[in-house]
């Protein structure tokens, strides 16, 4: 099983799940797309075997991140084959 890298582009969420500690604490942040790309690019340059890792996009509700499709495309173009949301 591949190890995972978790990327949380945002903690914003449009749900009010009673079991979610993040929603209750109000940790609402949103990384800019450029910040995310820089962080991932830095990881790639530091570890040649990083493409063997599974990418997990998490956070609040990742599908409401404004550039989620751009992020996924960047990850695919960067050589990551296993991406989960």
Secondary structure, 3 states (H helix, E strand, C coil): CCCEEEECCECCCCCCCCCCHHHHHCCCCECCHHHHHHHHHHHHHHCCCHHHCEEEECCCCHHHCCCHHHHHHHHHHCCCCCEEC
